Amino acid sequence: MWSQQKFLLLAVGVFALFVGVGTPFAAGLTLKCGRADVMNPKWKVPLTFVYAGGDSGPVNISGPFGDFSIDVKRTSMPAGVKTTGEALAGTVKARVKLPPLADLEACIAKRLTASASKPDDGDAFLNGRDACQQTLQSPPEGVDAIASLRIGFLKDGDAFVDLRFRYEGPSRAPGGAMVVEPLPEECVLEK
């Protein structure tokens, strides 16, 4: 199993959407993804993002991680030498449906011990995280996490979604913070 970081190149292709050129955020949008994550069978259910439009405001998110909103701002973004675009970006503390951090780290530790991985093997840790998320349950009330969202539209007509959840508190994860990065697919933009 690859870590989700190794799927970054795949993710660019997975997130590519065909949208019209122009100002997609002015009139609002609804982005519906057929699957919230390409790897986790529990998250192969719809994920929806709804934005009313304008330069700032809430994006309402619903799907396997629960229902919550992230206040975003519209920004321009450099996306390469020839391509620029615009994005909606924001961060919020939210209750999301993920396993508790202590349970996730205990599961990862068992997997690392069973596979005789070195304690500093970042890929093994991330692979363990991904595998444990597939087996552990979220408590009905969810857990506190910092949710960040970036929906970007490139002038060439492609788009991407970057949704991340960072657990509160220190972690044994590489970098000291446990981050979950679902990879949505089958996303369709409705204007």
MARZAMI-795884 format. One line per 8 residues: number of its first residue (from 1); for each residue x, y, z of N, C-alpha, C. Coordinates in steps of 0.001 Angstrom, whole numbers, padded with zeros to 6 digits, m for minus. Atoms other than C-alpha are relative to their C-alpha. Last residue first. Layout:
# residues N
NUM	X:Y:Z:X:Y:Z:X:Y:Z ~ ... $
# end
This chain:
# residues 191
191	000001:m001455:m000206:m022976:025968:m011540:m001403:000478:000296 ~ 001308:m000512:000408:m022683:022208:m011039:000010:001488:000292 ~ 000340:m001365:m000374:m019148:020843:m010953:m001370:000365:m000553 ~ 000707:m000693:001063:m018678:017080:m011095:m000425:001365:000529 ~ 000561:m001298:m000365:m016192:015147:m009000:m000601:000693:m001217 ~ 001291:m000063:000674:m015677:011442:m009760:m000724:001300:000348 ~ m000012:000237:001441:m012859:011416:m007242:m001426:000027:m000523 ~ 001292:000146:000673:m012056:012629:m003742:000172:m000298:m001483 $
183	m000193:m000273:001422:m008595:011933:m002256:m001334:m000201:m000731 ~ 000793:000798:000936:m008899:012147:001532:000266:000441:m001441 ~ 000208:m000667:001277:m005961:013716:003357:m000811:m000899:m000928 ~ 000747:000907:000874:m005774:012851:007058:m000323:000779:m001266 ~ 000803:m000621:001049:m003109:014666:009064:m000638:m001089:m000853 ~ 000718:001023:000761:m001600:013569:012371:m000938:000700:m000971 ~ 001446:m000216:000073:000855:016245:013505:m000630:m001088:m000856 ~ 000615:m000246:m001303:004445:015831:014738:m001484:000265:000001 $
175	000319:m001411:m000135:006114:016236:011336:m000708:000348:001295 ~ m001075:m000843:000541:005980:012507:010660:m000428:001472:000041 ~ m000049:m000036:001463:003230:011103:012879:001194:000825:m000467 ~ m001249:000645:000395:003976:010511:016565:000150:m000042:m001516 ~ 000114:001348:000548:001268:013026:017360:001388:m000550:m000289 ~ m001214:000568:000580:000811:016221:019307:m000215:m001443:m000428 ~ m000917:000666:m000911:m002656:017641:019838:001192:m000592:m000709 ~ m000568:m000882:m001011:m005523:018502:017537:000921:m000819:000890 $
167	000418:000240:m001380:m005990:016202:014577:000622:001041:000913 ~ m001145:000136:m000906:m005379:017726:011173:m000546:m000156:001413 ~ 000392:m000061:m001402:m008044:017147:008511:001252:m000215:000838 ~ m000879:000633:m000990:m007355:017897:004876:m000586:000172:001395 ~ 000666:000028:m001299:m009404:018688:001759:000905:m000754:000961 ~ m000964:000432:m001008:m007611:019676:m001476:m000690:000157:001356 ~ 000506:m000104:m001368:m009982:019866:m004429:001090:m000529:000919 ~ m000456:000982:m000974:m008784:020528:m007969:m000646:000279:001341 $
159	000226:m000384:m001395:m009967:022245:m011138:000571:m001084:000913 ~ m000061:001085:m000968:m009208:022219:m014853:m000221:000543:001409 ~ 001277:000686:m000156:m010462:024873:m017276:000018:m001156:000979 ~ 000150:000944:001108:m007135:026158:m018640:m001264:m000840:000135 ~ 000530:m000674:001190:m007536:029182:m016376:m000144:m000940:m001185 ~ m001081:m000489:000840:m007108:026946:m013346:m000594:000609:m001261 ~ 000378:000045:001406:m009849:026568:m010778:001110:000641:m000802 ~ m000658:m000873:000961:m008937:025742:m007219:m000484:m000222:m001407 $
151	000589:000373:001282:m010875:024392:m004275:000569:000982:m001004 ~ m000401:m000836:001120:m008799:024569:m001106:m000646:m000596:m001244 ~ 000542:000261:001329:m010096:023255:002170:000592:000985:m000984 ~ m000402:m001017:000971:m008734:022959:005671:m000456:m000435:m001387 ~ 000325:000337:001385:m010303:021142:008591:000449:001138:m000901 ~ m000113:m001213:000805:m008684:021426:012016:m000213:m000433:m001448 ~ m001133:m000056:000927:m009927:018489:014028:000005:001369:m000675 ~ m000418:m001344:000382:m012226:017771:016954:001215:m000090:m000912 $
143	m001154:m000506:m000743:m013623:014241:016941:000288:001420:m000460 ~ m001163:m000441:000750:m016921:012681:015867:001128:000446:000922 ~ m000141:m001450:m000137:m020104:012550:017969:001185:000553:m000782 ~ 001140:m000711:000595:m021004:009080:016710:000139:001517:000056 ~ 001091:m000098:m000973:m017488:007800:017528:m001140:000823:m000622 ~ 000101:m001328:m000588:m015530:007051:014367:m001078:m000031:001064 ~ 001279:m000707:000088:m014767:003429:013668:000118:001381:000626 ~ 000489:m000649:m001218:m011366:001900:012970:m001306:000746:m000252 $
135	000572:000964:m000945:m010803:m000539:010096:m000604:000651:001236 ~ 000972:000865:000654:m010178:001603:007019:m000685:m000951:000975 ~ 001208:m000776:000264:m008535:004370:009016:m001082:m000849:m000660 ~ 000782:m000084:m001243:m006072:001763:010298:m001274:000811:m000190 ~ 000630:001302:m000260:m004860:000962:006770:m000891:000057:001241 ~ 001015:000234:001026:m004219:004624:005897:m000745:m001310:000245 ~ 001108:m000945:m000208:m002441:005299:009179:m001132:m000280:m000991 ~ 000757:000477:m001158:m000329:002156:008768:m001191:000882:000286 $
127	000733:001170:000486:000697:003280:005270:m000844:m000603:001120 ~ 001126:m000504:000793:001587:006665:006770:m000820:m001143:m000601 ~ 000950:m000650:m000896:003743:005037:009482:m001234:000447:m000776 ~ 000686:001072:m000723:005396:002690:006990:m001041:000589:000944 ~ 000927:000653:000927:006194:005659:004747:m000776:m001109:000695 ~ 001170:m000834:000269:007651:007649:007651:m001004:m000650:m000929 ~ 000396:000262:001384:010032:004897:008793:m001315:000729:m000287 ~ m000055:m001245:000762:011373:006476:011996:m000369:m000184:m001470 $
119	000845:m001045:m000578:010256:003649:014298:m000017:001294:m000804 ~ m000789:m000885:m000861:011800:001030:011965:m000912:001111:000517 ~ m000465:m001253:000612:009284:m001425:010599:000814:000793:001006 ~ m001404:m000222:m000369:009071:m004911:012130:000584:001224:m000705 ~ m000761:000026:001251:005767:m005526:010286:001495:000204:000221 ~ 000238:001254:000717:003925:m006542:013452:000826:m000090:m001277 ~ m000645:001076:m000750:005484:m003696:015453:m000132:m001319:m000758 ~ m001444:m000187:000150:004539:m001123:012799:000768:m001104:000706 $
111	m000366:000364:001376:000987:m002487:012597:001510:000128:m000204 ~ 000115:001467:000142:000585:m002418:016375:000448:m000441:m001385 ~ m001111:000597:m000755:001912:001181:016540:m000026:m001522:m000109 ~ m001212:m000154:000808:m000518:002228:013781:001186:m000652:000693 ~ 000114:000916:001145:m003480:000803:015706:001261:000061:m000858 ~ m000188:001350:m000548:m002396:002595:018899:m000050:m001032:m001125 ~ m001424:000197:m000271:m001980:005855:016920:000290:m001385:000589 ~ m000730:000056:001264:m005469:005601:015450:001487:m000255:000245 $
103	000298:001293:000633:m007081:004755:018793:000800:m000172:m001291 ~ m000640:001047:m000817:m005340:007699:020509:m000224:m001384:m000611 ~ m001447:000017:000226:m006300:010059:017647:000681:m001117:000782 ~ m000774:m000786:m000961:m010001:009189:017860:001500:m000171:m000237 ~ m000290:000704:m001254:m011407:007715:014640:000775:000895:000953 ~ m001265:000714:000134:m012745:010234:012113:000219:m000774:001293 ~ 000111:001429:m000255:m016204:011721:011710:001290:m000697:m000434 ~ 000041:000823:001198:m015568:015438:011945:m000015:m001474:000388 $
95	000217:001383:m000430:m016248:018045:014588:m000167:m000823:m001260 ~ 001302:000625:000207:m014762:021279:013253:m000052:m001370:000661 ~ 000049:001113:m000953:m011955:023784:013770:m001410:m000571:m000098 ~ 000904:m000124:m001143:m011845:025869:010600:000204:m001180:000945 ~ m000292:000973:m001048:m009566:026582:007633:m000956:000243:001156 ~ 000327:m000332:m001374:m010121:028399:004360:000300:m001154:000933 ~ m000826:000647:m001013:m009371:028563:000655:m000423:000455:001387 ~ 000674:m000239:m001267:m011405:029260:m002470:000834:m000732:001037 $
87	000307:001065:m000953:m009157:029408:m005485:m000874:000534:001125 ~ 000515:m000518:m001253:m008328:031346:m008599:m000422:m001158:000879 ~ 001409:000266:m000227:m006280:030686:m011659:m000450:000655:001269 ~ 000401:m000517:m001300:m002865:030984:m013182:m001478:m000309:000151 ~ 001367:000165:m000467:m001245:029053:m015971:m000186:000631:001369 ~ 000975:m000521:000949:001802:029933:m018037:m001423:000015:000543 ~ m000547:m001089:000796:004664:029603:m015546:m001065:000634:m000889 ~ m001048:000387:000925:002801:027548:m013017:000432:001197:m000819 $
79	000031:001459:000144:m000224:027594:m010797:001063:m000487:m000973 ~ m000896:000392:001076:m000110:031087:m009403:000014:m001519:m000066 ~ m001081:000929:m000308:m003186:031635:m007333:000886:m000202:m001205 ~ m000625:000396:001258:m005827:034307:m007088:001169:m000901:000374 ~ m001337:m000523:000223:m007844:034296:m003920:000452:m000346:m001409 ~ m000401:000165:001392:m011477:033832:m002911:001352:000668:m000188 ~ m000207:m001243:000742:m011910:033555:000814:000446:m000360:m001398 ~ m001086:m000097:000970:m013322:030616:002706:000076:001405:m000569 $
71	m000008:m001333:000597:m015423:029998:005807:001235:000125:m000873 ~ m001292:m000668:m000090:m015553:026230:006314:m000157:001364:m000659 ~ m000291:m001101:000920:m018862:024550:007029:001400:000527:000258 ~ m000616:m001160:m000631:m019793:021193:008588:000253:001052:m001071 ~ 000452:m001245:000619:m021729:018005:007868:000609:001161:000776 ~ 001021:m000775:m000701:m020096:014688:008680:m000397:001216:m000813 ~ m000689:m000659:m001111:m016843:013106:007493:m000964:000830:000835 ~ m000345:000967:m001040:m018730:010603:005305:000709:000609:001208 $
63	m000506:001278:000473:m020376:013409:003323:000384:m000882:001165 ~ 000741:001134:m000553:m021471:017003:003610:000520:m001283:m000634 ~ m000539:001302:000387:m019495:020212:003208:m000852:m001079:000643 ~ 000649:001053:m000785:m020946:023714:003269:000438:m001341:m000558 ~ 000187:001171:000849:m018513:026285:001894:m000591:m001059:000920 ~ m000162:001405:m000384:m019025:029462:003869:m000119:m000964:m001177 ~ 001205:000586:m000579:m018365:032996:002698:000220:m001458:000323 ~ m000219:000751:m001234:m015903:035079:000743:m001346:m000524:000491 $
55	m001418:000008:m000341:m015431:036806:m002625:000318:m000732:001291 ~ m000591:m001216:m000510:m018866:035962:m003961:001464:m000179:000350 ~ m000598:m000934:000952:m020702:032703:m004371:000567:001222:000683 ~ 001024:m000933:000481:m023140:030512:m002414:000550:001012:m001000 ~ m000457:m001370:m000249:m020649:027636:m002079:m001003:000960:m000633 ~ 000934:m001002:000511:m021728:023990:m001768:000481:001379:000431 ~ m000438:m001334:m000395:m019245:021092:m001442:m000964:001006:m000623 ~ 000534:m001177:000680:m020545:017516:m001607:000513:001285:000630 $
47	m000491:m001134:m000766:m018938:014152:m000803:m000408:001246:m000780 ~ m000031:m001383:000490:m020556:010963:m002066:000494:001012:001031 ~ 001369:m000523:000011:m019550:007504:m000769:000087:001471:m000413 ~ 000397:000024:001412:m016350:005516:m001228:m001481:000332:m000105 ~ 000209:m001362:000492:m015249:006649:002242:m000336:000037:m001486 ~ 001031:m000636:m000837:m015597:003274:003987:m000349:001385:m000520 ~ 001334:000473:000383:m013721:001648:001062:m001123:000634:000831 ~ 000704:000561:m001155:m010671:003870:001781:m001410:m000442:m000397 $
39	m000666:001121:m000651:m008402:004385:m001215:m000842:m000713:001056 ~ m000255:001093:000930:m010184:006609:m003759:000557:m001242:000671 ~ m001391:000434:m000040:m011706:008905:m001163:000182:m001196:m000912 ~ m000777:m000915:m000842:m014902:010969:m000932:001475:m000373:000044 ~ m000690:000724:m001070:m016447:009093:m003855:000870:000978:000765 ~ 000642:001302:m000143:m019030:010446:m006277:000601:m000832:001118 ~ m000965:001062:000263:m017775:013989:m005758:m000679:m001334:000283 ~ 000381:001312:m000534:m020350:016742:m006044:001025:m001031:m000441 $
31	m000944:000993:000480:m019211:020341:m006441:m000360:m001313:000668 ~ 000164:001252:m000720:m021957:022915:m006107:000939:m000998:m000656 ~ m000226:001295:000628:m021145:026417:m007175:m000385:m001123:000949 ~ 000101:001157:m000883:m021704:030072:m006541:000211:m001286:m000758 ~ 001398:000410:m000129:m022467:032883:m008945:m000193:m001179:000932 ~ 000899:m001150:m000073:m019158:034725:m008641:m001438:m000427:000275 ~ 000466:m000233:m001360:m017077:031646:m007779:m001037:001108:000108 ~ 000898:001036:m000491:m016658:030231:m011284:m000572:000290:001379 $
23	m000049:m000187:m001444:m015240:033454:m012704:m000955:m000978:000645 ~ 000701:m001189:m000433:m014473:032553:m016298:000170:000151:001493 ~ m000909:m001067:m000396:m013404:029377:m018024:m000830:001212:000386 ~ m000121:m001132:000896:m015950:026596:m018059:000967:001029:000539 ~ 000873:m001102:m000345:m015332:023463:m016079:000224:001120:m000990 ~ 000166:m000832:001178:m013873:020059:m016834:m001038:001049:000326 ~ 001401:m000137:000379:m012587:018543:m013656:m000054:000832:m001269 ~ 000228:m000812:001188:m009166:017281:m012714:m001472:m000056:m000388 $
15	000758:m001206:m000303:m009226:015975:m009157:m000327:000816:m001241 ~ 001287:000368:m000570:m008208:012434:m010086:m000872:001227:000204 ~ 000865:000529:001044:m005446:013681:m012365:m001388:m000342:000500 ~ 000195:m001096:000949:m003893:015879:m009704:m000912:m000469:m001124 ~ 001049:m000891:m000475:m004487:013114:m007180:m000255:001141:m000967 ~ 001283:000581:000340:m002444:010607:m009158:m001124:000955:000356 ~ 000118:m000108:001450:000550:012903:m008897:m001307:m000596:m000492 ~ 000156:m001399:000366:m000046:013302:m005189:m000142:000161:m001512 $
7	001096:m000120:000942:m000606:009556:m004725:m000204:001435:m000461 ~ m000448:000544:001279:002798:009089:m003146:m001096:000065:m001054 ~ m000914:m000963:000592:001693:011442:m000375:000482:m000495:m001359 ~ 000763:m000940:000817:m001251:009116:000222:000901:001066:m000612 ~ 000509:m001098:m000824:001126:006415:001381:m000721:000981:m000919 ~ m000766:m001243:000043:001370:003435:m000900:m000576:000999:000970 ~ 000852:m001176:000000:000000:000000:000000:000895:001235:000000 $
# end
